[in-house]
Amino acid sequence: MDIDQLVSAIPAINDFSTVASIVSVLPTYFLRLQPATYRLVLSLGIVFGLSTFAIGMTPVLWPFSHQYDRLLVFNVVTHFSPLVIVLIVILACIGHVTRVGLWSTVVLASVILDWTGMSMLLLALS
C-alpha cells in the first residue's frame, strides 16, 4: 500500500473507527461489568477511537512522495482532533477509572467530536 492509497482511505478509516469505538463502549451503559472487564472494554473503545489519529499520523513518519508536506499533515490531524489528547490521557490512567457512566460518556463524546472534526476537515479538503 502506498501513501496515496492510505491518505485516500482516511475517511473510511475515520468512519469505521468511530463505529467500532461506539459499539465497544455502548454496552457499558447496559451491562454490569466487573471493573477489570470494564477497563478492558473502555481501553478497546479508546484504541479504536485513536486509530484514525494513528493512520492520519502515518504520513508524517512514513517515507512518501514529495507531494505531501509532513508538517501540513501533522498540523491538520492534530488541529482538527484536539480531543485525541483526552482519549490518550484516559487510556494512560485507565487503572484508576471507577465511574462507568462518566468515563464512557467522555470517551463517546470525544470520539464523536473527533469524527465530526475529521469529517468536516476531509470534506473541506476534497
C-alpha positions in Angstrom: 0.0 0.0 0.0 1.4 3.3 -1.0 0.8 6.6 0.8 -1.7 7.9 -1.7 -4.0 4.9 -1.0 -3.5 5.4 2.7 -4.5 9.1 2.6 -7.5 8.3 0.4 -8.6 5.7 2.9 -8.6 8.1 5.9 -12.4 8.9 5.6 -13.4 5.3 5.6 -11.0 4.6 8.5 -12.5 7.5 10.4 -16.0 6.2 9.9 -15.0 2.6 10.8 -13.1 3.5 13.9 -15.9 5.7 15.2 -18.5 3.0 14.7 -16.2 0.3 16.3 -15.5 2.6 19.3 -19.2 3.3 19.9 -20.1 -0.4 19.5 -17.4 -1.3 22.1 -18.2 1.4 24.7 -22.0 1.5 24.4 -22.7 -1.8 26.2 -21.0 -0.5 29.3 -24.2 1.5 29.9 -26.4 -1.5 29.9 -24.3 -4.4 31.3 -22.9 -4.7 34.8 -19.3 -5.5 34.1 -16.5 -6.3 36.6 -14.1 -3.4 36.9 -11.3 -5.2 35.0 -13.7 -6.1 32.2 -15.0 -2.5 32.1 -11.5 -1.1 31.9 -10.6 -3.6 29.1 -13.8 -2.6 27.1 -13.1 1.1 27.7 -9.5 0.6 26.5 -10.7 -1.1 23.4 -13.1 1.8 22.6 -10.3 4.3 23.1 -7.9 2.3 20.9 -10.5 2.2 18.1 -11.1 5.9 18.6 -7.4 6.6 18.3 -6.9 4.6 15.1 -7.9 7.5 12.9 -5.3 9.6 14.6 -2.7 6.9 14.2 -3.5 6.4 10.5 -3.6 10.1 10.0 -0.1 10.5 11.5 1.4 7.7 9.4 2.3 10.1 6.5 4.4 12.1 9.0 6.6 9.0 9.7 6.2 7.0 6.5 8.6 7.7 3.6 6.4 9.1 0.9 6.3 11.1 -2.3 7.2 14.8 -2.0 3.7 16.0 -2.9 2.7 15.8 0.8 4.1 18.2 3.3 4.7 16.4 6.6 4.2 19.5 8.7 0.9 20.2 6.9 -0.4 16.7 7.6 0.7 16.8 11.2 -0.9 20.2 11.7 -4.2 19.2 10.0 -4.6 16.0 12.0 -3.7 17.4 15.4 -5.5 20.7 14.9 -8.8 19.1 14.0 -8.6 16.3 16.6 -8.0 18.1 19.9 -9.9 15.6 21.9 -7.5 12.9 21.0 -5.4 14.2 23.9 -8.4 13.5 26.2 -8.6 9.9 25.0 -4.8 9.4 25.4 -4.9 10.7 29.0 -7.9 8.5 29.8 -6.1 5.5 28.3 -2.9 6.3 30.3 -4.9 6.5 33.6 -7.2 3.6 32.8 -6.2 1.8 36.0 -7.9 4.5 38.1 -11.2 4.8 36.2 -14.0 4.0 38.6 -17.2 5.8 37.3 -18.5 3.8 34.5 -21.1 6.2 33.1 -18.9 9.3 33.4 -15.9 7.9 31.6 -17.9 6.0 29.0 -19.7 9.3 28.2 -16.4 11.2 28.0 -15.0 8.6 25.6 -18.1 8.6 23.4 -18.3 12.4 23.3 -14.6 12.6 22.4 -14.8 10.0 19.7 -17.9 11.6 18.1 -16.5 15.1 18.2 -13.2 13.8 16.7 -15.2 12.0 14.0 -17.1 15.2 13.2 -14.0 17.3 13.1 -12.1 14.9 10.9 -15.2 14.5 8.6 -15.5 18.3 8.2 -11.8 18.6 7.5 -11.8 15.9 4.9 -14.9 17.3 3.3 -13.3 20.8 3.2 -10.1 19.3 1.6 -11.9 17.4 -1.1 
